[in-house]
Amino acid sequence: MKYFWTLFWTFLLVLMLNYVAGAMIGVELDLTASAILAVLSTIVILVIPAVLPNGEEKHGLH
């Protein structure tokens, strides 16, 4: 379920960003570009925590 909700909220936020930015520069709303950007953003959001370490550090001599 976390993947679905992440995609859902990312899609809504990217759609809102695309709408506002497009309105500011005077272009039409493009749902295809918003959907592609939302999927790519979701992948990045889900991959970053998997790649980052858990915060456990080895302490050396210092």
ABEGO torsion letter per residue (X at the ends): XAAAAAAAAAAAAAAAAAAAAAAAAGBBBBAAAAAAAAAAAAAAAAAAAAABBAGBBBBBAX
